[in-house]
Amino acid sequence: MNYLKHLFFSILPLFFMGCSTTPDIQKENSDVLNKIITTYQDHKSYDEDKYPLGIYTEEHLISEVDFAKEILAQLKTLDTSTLSETENISAALLTFNLEEIVTRYKFETHLNPLLSDAGFHNNLTYRVRPLTNYDQVKKYLNTLNAIPNYVAQHLVFLRRGLEKGISQPRIIFNGYESTYNTHITNTVEENFYYSPFKNLPKNITATQKDSILVAAQKAINESVIPEFKKIKHFFENEYFPKTRTALGVSTTPNGKEYYQSRIKFYTTLDLTAEEIHQKGTKEVARIRFEMQKIISEVDFSGSFTDFITFLRTDEQFYAKTAEELLKEARNIAKKVDAQLPRYFITLPRKPYGVAPVPDAIAPKYTTGRYIGTSKNSTDPGYYWVNTYNLNSRPLYSLPALTVHEAVPGHHLQGSLNNELGDSIPTFRKNTYLSAYGEGWGLYSEFLAEEMGIYKTPYERFGKLTYEMWRACRLVVDTGIHIKGWTREQAVNYMSSNSALSLHNINTEVDRYISWPGQALSYKIGELTIRRLRKEAETALQAKFNIRDFHEVILEQGTVTLPILEQRIKKYIERKKNE
């Protein structure tokens, strides 16, 4: 039994038990834990001013793994029986995070820093933000000038991965050229990475502005455009010809063991691929039944397939312009904002905006995403809406997308996580676990129905098709990576069961192929939260309060699903005794 499992079994029953040890022993153990956490949080793996994009070398990774093992050894000696609930959660989460560092290195994931819709090179896109002061300008220039070293280090990893048979399958790279060709521009001014310099802060002096623009042009000409040309040459002449042809990660060295580790990490549960596959098929059947009821409600004459074709092709369901789509997303978001006090005790201070996915990454990007910021950042969070290929962005699914990515989904949960009080260590405020975060996002789509956000049968069908999308993931992800499914099988399964556009389905299937296990987290997390809510409602009857329930879910921030279950059980017992 690994230490993480041992820790959960030993800690969780103690979260809510009284203890008979002396205050001195309690303080001593608490001090030991705080010292371990401080050591972890104060660890600087590199000088961020000198290496603004980080260090990506084998030597650096080994040093980080060794550090993680040292902290794990210290945690293993900790007497958790006298710690508070918050402290036990901190110990469990720190262990979870550190074991993931060790696991990822074991399976050499650093040799494959690519996804179908992302990768080391277009992750740089997230560094492009409005510049509001001179210090930010200098840091951004340093970031641009660090790109050559960043690229060189990643190409070393990718070449080594090809030698070891660790790569992405070739089939997912259709259209991938957009991730680098976009940044190979004829002029500096049209380059995406130059865009922040077009609106410099007003407090910048004329002399500063002149020197900044000269430095910016130099950085784009010498550190951006040439590096993306180098990336283009590498992908097209070295990488693509040598990538694997098989889809499932189980066909790669130690692939089955790696996939099981991804199930454990992304669901935080001890589930097998077969168990997840069966959960998925059961959910698909349930949701399909609910969809059929709506088809009958709108008096549609035709088969399920005919109805899906109608939704995918009828002009009434699609915005004519990008701005129309964005305006509708903002309209839905404000309607949800008005409902939040009825369902939540604590609301975040950080506001959010609604903006389009940047053109540079939109073609291979998902439908929408939340982009968060740190607590002290002057930037808001952003709900990104993909306005590329409008015929694949139906309006009837926009309410479900909005509540998932903005509020009460990722923005609300993520911002509250960042704004947790001083009793919660900083590392926990920066921790994101998909089973919790994405599970909450999908639960938010369910909650929005209670809020009255879905106004038409088509919008309710959109909510169901998004839920179906996540249920299909359980089947498709395990099908691809364990059962040997082809890409065509995966696409056909999703297209025959959901109203997602074919563009979205193809984009999503490529994502599941390239990112094993992550897609499992949404539905597994949502099923857990909904089950816990039903258990609380059944046990408490009139004593159940939705605002209290949500407070218990959110007030400790990101946690594993086993920890969340223990918290809800304690909440039920506490309310029963009031």
N, C-alpha and C positions, 0 to 999 in steps of 0.2 A: 504493500500500500504506500503510495507516494506521500510526501509530507503534506501537500496541500489537502489531500483527502483527510489525512489524520487530523490536520488543524481544524477543518470544518466540523468533523465529528466531535472533537474535543471542546471546541469553542462554542458552537451554536447552542447546546443545551445550557451553557453557563451564562448566556446573554441576560437571562431573565431570572436567574436564581439569586437568592440572597447568599451571603457568605459569612462565615464565622471567624475569618482570620482577623488579626489585629490591624488597626489603622496603619501602624508602622510598616507591616508587610505589604499592605495595599499600596502605600505610597512608594515603597521601594520598587515594586514591580511596575508601577506606573512610570516611575522615573527611568527604569531600564528601557521600557518601550519608547518613551519620549526621546531618550538618547539614541536609540536605534533609528527612529524616524528622522531625527535631526541629522544624524550622520548621512542617511540616505538623501535627504532633501538638500543638504549643503554640498553634496558631491557635485563637482563641476567636471564633466567629462572632457570639456575643451573650453578654450577662451572664445566666447561668442563674438567679441569684437574682432579677434584675429581670424576666426573661422565662422563668418555669419551664416553659412549654409551647412555647417557641421563638418565632421571628419568621417570619411567612409573608407576605412582601411581594415585589413584583417587584424593588424596589431591593435588598433583601437577597439575593435569589437571584442577581442579576447580580453582586454583589460576591463571592459564593461561587464563581461560575463563573470570574470573573476570577482569583481566587486559585488555583483548580484549574489554569487555563491557565499561570499563572506557575510553579507547581511542575512541571508537565509539561515546560515549556521547560527547567527546570534538569535534570530527569532525562534529557532528550534529549542533553545535553552530557556526561553521565556515561560514563566509560570502564568498562564492565562486565567487561572481560576479566580483571581482576585480583581481582575480588570473590569472596568465598566463596560456597558454595551458599546458605546462609541469607541472605546479603546480596543475591544475585541474585534470590532468591524475593521478598524484601522490595521490591526495585525493581520487579519485574514486577507484584506485587499492588498496590502504590501506584499504578502507572500504570493498572492495570485499574480501580481505584476512582475515580480522578480522571477518567478518560475517561467513566465512567458518569455522573458529575455533569454533564459537558458535554453528553453525549448526551441525558440526561433533559430538560435545559433546552431543547435544540434542538427536541425534540418536544413541549415544553410540557406535560409530564406533571403539573406542579403545578396545572394547570387541571382536573384530573380526580381529586381525592383520595378516590375512592370505589371500593369493591369490593362484590360481591354480599353478602359476609358481614362486611364491615368498612367503615371509612371514618374520616374525620377525627374525627367525633363519638363513635363507639363505640370508637375507639382509646383514648379517655380511660379506658375500663374498666380497662386495664392499670395505671393509676396508683393503683388502689385496692388497698392492701396493709395488712396489720396494722401498727399503729403501736407501736413498741417503746421510744421515748424522746421527750422533749419537743422536740428538734430536728426529728424526723420529723413531729411534729404540726404544728409551725409551717410546715414546707415543704409539707405536704399542704394546709393552709389557704391558703397562697399559690397553690398549684396550682389549687384550686377558684376562687379569686378572679380567676385569670387566664383562666378559661373565656370570659367575654364577648368579650375582645379576640381570643382564639383563634378563636372562632366567626365574628366579624365579618370577620377576614382571610380565612378559608376561603370565606365566602360571596362575597367579591369575586372570588376565583379561579373559583368555580363559575359565577358569572354571566358572566364573561368567556369561560369555556369554552363555554357555551351559544351565545354570540355567534359563536364560531369553529367551531362544529360538533364540538367536542371534549367528549364526554359518554359516559356509559354507556348502553347500549340499554335501553329502557323495560321489556323483558320480564323483566329480572333482578330487578326491584324488587317482585315479588309477596311480600307479607309483610314488606316492609322497614320498615313502620311500627313494628314491635316494637323497632327499634334506637333509637327516640326516645320512643315512648309509655310505655315502661317507666319512664322517668326523670321523667315528668310526674306526680308523686304528689300526693295530697291532703294528706299530712303530711310533715314533715321526717323523722320517725323511720322511715318506711317506705321512704325513698329509698336506693337502693343506695350513693350517694356519701356518705351519712351513716354507713353501717355500721361503718367503722373507729373512729368515736367511741364506739361502744357498748362497746368493750373497750379502754379507755385503759390505758397502762402503770401498774403499781402504784406506781412511783416518782413519779408525778404528785401534787402536793399538792392538797388540797381546794380551795384558792384558785385554783390553776392550772386545775383541772378545771372549776370554775364558769365561768371566763373562756373556756376552750376551747369548752365547750358553747354558750355564748352566741354566740361567733364562728362556730361550726359551723352553728348554726341560721340565722344571718344569711347565711352563704355559700350554703347550700342554697336559701334563700328568694330570694336576690337574684342569685346567679351561676350556679346550676345549673338549677332548675326553669324560670325564665323563658327561659333560653337554649335549653333543649330545646323549649319552646313555639315559640320563634323558628325553630328548625330544622324543626319539624313544619310550620309555616306555609310556610316556604321550599320544602321538598320537595313538599308537596301542592299549592301554588298557583303556584309558579314553575318548579321543576325538572322534576317528572314530566311535565307536559304538553308540555315542549319537548325531552325527550330523544329520541335517534335511534331509529328503528325497525329499521334494519339491524343484524345481529349482529356480523359480522366487523369487526375493527379495520381491515382493508384497505379498507373503505368510507369511512373517515374521511380527512381531509386528510393526505397523506404516509403513509397507513396501511401500505402494503406495505413501504416502507422502514423504518418503525417496527417492524413485526413481525420483519423480518430482524435488526434491532438487538436485539430481545428474545431471539431464538434465540441470538445470539452471547453476550449477557450471561448468560442462564440456563443454557446448556449449556457455555459457555466454549470452544466449538468452532466451526469454520467449516463448518457444515452448512446445507443448504437445507431449506425446508419439505417439498419432495417427498422428499428423502432420509429425513427423519424420519418422514414418513407411511408410507413403505415399510418402515422398521424396525419401526414399530408394527404394521402388518398381519402381518408375519412373526412377531413375538412373540405376537400374539393367537392365531395358528394353533398355535404351539408349546404355549402354555399351555392352550389348549382341548383339545389331545390329552392332556395330563397330567391335566386335570380328568376327562376321559372315563374314564381308567383308574381313578380313585377311585370314580366312579359304578358301575363294574363291580365293584370291590372290595367295596362295601357291598351288592351284589346288589339294587340298586334297579331295579324294573321300570317303565320309562317313558323318555320322551325327556329330552334335556338340559334342555329348557324345563320339563318336569314336575319334574325334580329341583330346579331353581332355585325353582320355586313351592313345593315341599315345604320347602326351607330357609327361605324367606321367611315361611312361614305356620305351621309346626309349633311349638307352644308349648314343646317341650323345648329349643329353641335360644335362648330369651329369658328374661332375668331378670324377676322379678315386681316387684322394687322397685329404686330407685336404689342403695340401700345394698348390695343383693346384687350388682349390677353392679360397684360400687366394690370390694367385698371380693374378688371374683374377679380384678379387675385387680391388686389388691395381692398376692394369692396368686401370680399368674403372675410378677409383678415380683420377688418374693423368690426364686422358683425360678431365675430367670435370674441374679440376684445371685450365687447359689452357684456358677454355672458360669463366671463371668468370669475367675477366675485361670487357668483352663485355656487360655484363648484370648488373654489380654492380659498384657503385661509391666507396663505402667503403668496404674493405675486412678485415677480422680479422687478428690479429698478431699471435694468438695462432695456432700452427700446430696440425695436428692429425695423428694418426697411425691407421693401420688396423691390427686387432688381432683376434684370435679365442675366442669364448665364453668359459670361463673356464670349464674344464671337470666336475667340481663339480656341476655345475648347468645346463649344456647343455641339458640333456635329456628332461627336462620339460620347457626349455627356448624357447623364440620366435626365429624367423629366424635370426634376427639381431637387434642390438640396439646401440645407441650412448651413450657413457659414458663421460660426460664432467668433467672439473676440474675448480677450481676457477682461477680468473685472475692471481694471483700471484703464483700459483702452478708451480713447476718445471716439473710437468707431462704434457704431451700433452693430448688432447682429444683422445678418442679411438672409432673407428667404429668397433664394435664387429660383427663377422660373425660366425654363428653357423655351425660348421663342424661336428656335431654329426649326424649320419644317413644320409650319403651323398646322398642316393637315394631319399631323400625328399628335396634336395636343388638344384633346377634346375638352370642351367646357364642362361637360357633365361630371368629369372626374376631378375638376379643379378644386371643389370644396374639400374632398378627401386629401388631396395633395397639400392644400394650404394648412389644414389643421395638423397634419403630420409634421410638416417642416417648420411651421411658425408657432402658433399657439392653438391649443394647449400642448402641442408636441415639443419639438426639439428646442425651440427658443425658450419656452417657459422652463422646461426641465434643465436645459443646459445653463441658462442664466442663474436659476436658483442654485444649481450646483456650484457655480463660480462665486456666488454670494453667500455661501455657508459661513457660519460664524467661526470665531477663533478656536473653538473646541475641535473643529475638524481640521486635520493637517492639510497643508497645501497640496501635497501629492494627490490627495483624494479629490480635491477640487479640479484637478487636471486629469483625472482618470475617466476614461470612457469605456464602458462595456456594452457591446451591441445588444446582448440579451435584455439588458435593462433599458438602455436608451432607445433602441429601435422597437423593443417591445412596448415601451411607453408611447412611442410615436404611433404605432398601429392601434394601441388601445385608445389613443386620442381620436382616431377615426371613428371608432365605436362610440366614444363619448359624445362626439359631435351630433350624433343622431338624437340623443337626449336634449342637447342644446337647441335643437330645431334648426340646424344649419343646412340640412338637405331639404330643399324646398319643393322639389319635383320628384316624380318616380324615377326619372332618368338620373338625377343626382344621387338618389338612393342606390340605383343600379351602379353608378360610378363608384360609390362607396363599396359595394359588394365586389365589383371587379377589381378594386385595389386589394380587398381582403383576399379574393381569389388569387390574385397575383402572388401574394405572400404565401398562400397555401400551396400553390403550384411550385414555389421555390423548394419546399421540403421534398417534393417528389422529384423535381428536375435536378437539384443539386446532388442529391444522393444517387439519382439515376445515372448522371454523368460520371461522377467520381468513384462509384462503387459497382454499379450494375452494368457499366459499359454502354450506356446510351450514346447514340450519335447526336450530332447537333440538330439534324433534321427531326429526330424524335422529340427532342426538347422543345423546338420551335412549334411543332405540330401540337404537342400537349398543351402548351400555353395558349396558342391561337384558338384551339377548339374549346377552351374552358373559360377564357376571359375576353373582355372587350378592349383590351389594350391594342393600340395600333401595331401593325406589323413592324414598323420601324422601331418602336419601343421594345417589342418582343425580341427582335434580333439583337438590339443593343444589350438587353438584359441577359439573354442567354450567353452572350460573349463574356459578360461580367461574371456570371456564375462559373463559367469554364476557367476564367483567369484568377478567381478569388475563392478558392474552395472553402466551403463552410460558412462564410460570412452571411450568406443569404438565409441561413437557417435561423438566425438569431431573432428576426422580426416576429415570425409566427409563434415560435417557442416562447418568447418573452410575453407576447400578447396573450397567448393561451394561459400562461401562468397568472398574469395579473387579473384576467377575467375570472379564472377559477377562484382565486383568492377573494375577489370581490363577492362572488356568489356565496362562498363559504361565510364571509362576514355578514352578508345580508340575511342569510338563512339563520345563522346563530343569533344575531342581534335583533332581528325583526324591527320593531319601532325604535330601538336604540341606535340603529345604523344611521350614520350621518355621512353623506358623500364627501363633504369638505374635510371631515376628520380622516376619512379613509385615504383621501389623496395626500393629506398632510403626512400621514405615516409612510406612504409610498415615497414621498419626495424629501422629507426633512433630513434624512441622513445622506442624501446625495446618491451617487452611483453605488450600487451594491450588487453582489451576485444574487441569482434567483433563490438559492437556499437561504441566504441571509434575509432576503425580502420575505420569504415565507415565514421565517421565525418571527419577524417583526409583526406581521399581520396576526399571527397566532397570539402574540402577546397583547396586541390591540384588542382582539376579541375578548380575551380573558379580563382585561382591564375594564372594558365597557360593560361586561356582564356584571361585574362587581360594583358598579357605580350605583 
